[in-house]
Amino acid sequence: MSENLFTNVNGLKICYKLHGKGKPVFLVHGFGTSKEFWIGQIQELAKRYQIIYFDLRGVGKSDRPNHLYTMEMYVEDLRGLMDVLNIKKAYLVGHSFGGMISMNFCLKYPDYVDKLILMATLPSWSRDLSGLELWKKNQIELYEAMLKNPIETFYSKMKLRLTRKFLNSMREDPKNKLHGIISTEELIERGKVDPMKTTDIINMANAMGQHDTLDRLKEIKNETLIMCGEKDRFTPKSIANQMKEIIQNSKLKMFSGSHWFPLENAPNVNEAIIDFLEKSISA
């Protein structure tokens, strides 16, 4: 895998990686993960495209200034990274919170986006912010538990992110390479490296609570692929269907799996991404 690269964006050190050659594809990870979330996609997509994947502010090896972040900051960080790399138009892929950033980015900078892929995401955070407080509390508890028992905390966290069948197979053979790419043991070890701390969780959650594009989704004219896991309880398929109805030039594709279906169902997800990027929706 390619090495970590660093650049200054909006006064912050942002860590990113480049892999492959071709048209640029930016991969934007979600809350509580890092750029390494895309392990199931990078090798396959890099056979056709230049893949750019990076740690959001407050995550991984990027800087973590201790103040509340805004959605606008994340949008401008992405724009700044594109400018540093002298990329004027790219395919944009976002998972969960990364999908929220991608929606906001596409609405502000539509000319910078060729095609848009939204995975396991929501058009707006609940306007009742009490849910946000519960989310922060849960994420902080997971972080504290991980410090004490990283293995059991990993499996506990994955109960809502992977289907039971897939998770059981991981437990039964943690050395097995999932899709020939990475083992469960390696995933657990990666989770111990540069985890989000309590302050990072609070700062990032503030930006997530600001996300509300529901009334503006109809403004997105870029070809859009909406992806959803059949058993995702965080971002249910009813929401994905709602987004499909609002975004005019879009299509919806369901996958077996839960919130982390890009890992659980990586081969089919990669095939769908490539098919969408290579062909017009109307074809």
N, C-alpha and C positions, 0 to 999 in steps of 0.2 A: 504494500500500500504506500501511497505517496507520503512525503514528509510534511510536517507542519510548517506553514508559512505565516508570517505576521506582517501586518500593515497598519498604518494609522488611519482611522476613519472617525471623523467628527471628534477628534481629541482622544479617541480610545484605541487601544491595541486590540485588533481583531485577528483571531487565529482562523486560518482557512487552509483548505487543501485543493489541489488541482489534480485531475486524473483524466487521461484520455485526450483525444483531439476531435475537432469538429465543431458543430454549432454549440454554443454555450447553454448549459442547463444548470440553473441554481437550485439546490436542494435546501429547504428551510425546515429545520427540525422543530419539534414541539417542546412543551413545558416539561421540565424534569429529565430531559435527555440532552444529548450533545450532537455534534456533527456525525459522530460514529453511529448514530441511530440508523443511518442509511447503508449499513454494511450489506444488506441484502440486495441493494440496487447498484452500488458503485461499479463493481467489476463488469456487470453485464451492460450497463448503460455506457460505460466508458469505451466500449468497443465501437460505438457509433458517434459519441458526443464528447465535448469537453465538459466534465462534471466539476462544478464548483460547490463545495459544501463547507460550512463554516460554523463556528460557535457563536451563538447570539451573545450580546452583552449580558453579563451576569452568569455566564455558563462556561464550563470547560476551561480552556486556556485563554479565552478572551478576557479583557478587563472587566472588573466587577465594582464600579463606583457605587458607594453606599448612599444612594438616594433613590427615591421612587422613579421608576421608569414610566415612560408613556408609549402608547402605540406609535405616535409620531416619531419617537426616537428610533424604534425598530425599523420603521419604514425608511428613515433617512440613513440608517446604518447600511441597509441593503443597497440603497441608491449610491451611497459613498463607496461601497466595495465595488460596485459595477463601474463607477467612474475611475477608481484606482486601476482596475483591470482594463480600462478603456473598452468596455462592452456597452454598446448602445441599445442592444435588443437581445433578449434571451428567453428561453423557455423557463417557466417558473413553476416549481413544485413545492407545495407546503403541506406538512402533516400537522394536524391538530392546531396548536397555537401558531405553528408555522404557516398553516393555512389561513389563519386569521390575519397574520402579517401580510401574507401574499394577496389577500383580498384588498386590504387597505392600500397596499403598494400599487396594485393594478388600477384601483380607482384614482389614485393620485398621479401615477405615471404610466398610463396605458400604452404609450408609444414605446416604452422600454420592455414591454412584455409581448412576446410572440404568441405562444399558447400558454394557458394556465391550467395547472392540475391541482385540485383541492382534495386532500385525503383526510377522511375522518375528522372533519372540522365543523364549525358552527358559524352561521352568518352573523350572530350577535351573542354576547354573553348575556345571561339573564339580567334584566333591568332591576331585579331584586338582588342587591349586592350581598345579602346575607349568605347566599350560596358561595360567594367568593371567600368569605371568612371561613366557611367550612372547608373549602378547597385548600386554603392556606394552612389551616390547622392539620388537615390530613397529610399534606406534603411535608410539613415540619415534623410530624410524628414519624413518617417514613424515614426521613433523614436521621432522626435520633435513633430509631430502631436499627437502621443500617450500620451505624457506628458500633452497636453492641453485637449484632448477629447478621452480617451481610448476606449469608446464604438463605436463611429462612425469610429474611425481609424481602429478598429478591423474589422468592416464590410467592410470598403473600401479595406483593405489588403486582405480579403478573397475573393473578387470578382475575383481575378486571381488564387485562390487556391482551390476554391470549385465551383461546378456547381450552376447556378442561382437557380434551384429548391431546392437544399439542403440548400443554404444560405437563401432563402426566408423562409423556414420552421424554420430555427434557429431564424430569426427575429420575426416570428409570435409567437413562444413559447420559449423564451430564458430559461425558467425553465425546459423544457423537457430534460430528460436524453437521449443523443444521443446513440443509440444502448444499452440503459440501463446502460451507463458507466459514462458519464459526461455531464453536461448541458452547454449551450452557456454562461450563466452567469459565470459559473466556469472557462470556457476557458478564458474569458475576464479578470477575476481576476488573473488567473495564468500569463497572459501576462504582468501584472503590476509588477510582482515579478522578481527582478534581470534582467531587460531587457538589451540587448546589447546597449552600449553607442557608441557615435561617434567614439571614439578611437578604440573600439573593432571591429566595422564594418570595419574600414580602415585596421586594422591589419589582420583580417580574410580574407578580400577580396584579399589581396596580395597572400595568399596561393591558393585561388580559381583561380586567374589569371595564376598561374603556372601549373595548371592541363592540361596535354596533354598526354593521353595514346592511342590515336587513332592508331598510328603506331605500338603499342605493344599489342593491345588487343588479337591478334592471339596467343600470348604467354600464355594466360590463359588457363590452362588445367582442372582446377577445374570445377565440374558441376555447372552451373550457371543458375539461373532463373532471367530473365529480366521482370520487371513489369512496366506497363505504364498506365496512365489514358487516356481514349479516347479523352478527351477535354483539355488535358494539353497543354497550350501555352508556358510554360517555357521549357519543355522537350518533344517535340512532338513525336508522334508514329513513324514518319519517321526515327527519330534518334534511337529509340528503335529497329526498324527493321534492321537498319544498324548494330547495335551492335550484334544482333542475327546472322547476316550473317558472322560476323568476329569471334566471340567467338565460337570455334568449338563445344564444349560440352555444348550447351546452349539451352534453350527454352524460348519463349516469351509468356506472358499472359497479355491481355488487360483487363482493368476494366472500368466500367462506373465511371465517376468522372473526376476531374481535378488534379492539382499537389498534393493536399492533399488527394488523394484517399485512403491512408491507414486509414484515419479517416472516410471519407465519406462512404466508402464501406468496413468497418472493418470486418464484418463476412465473406464475400467472400475472402478478402485478407488473413485472418487468415487460412481459409480452404486451400487456395492455398499454403501458406507457409508450413503448416504441411504436405500436400500431397507431396510437393517437397522434404522436408527433410526426409520423411519416405520412399520414393521410388526412385529408380534410373531413370534417364531420359530415359534410353534405355528399361526400363520395360514396 
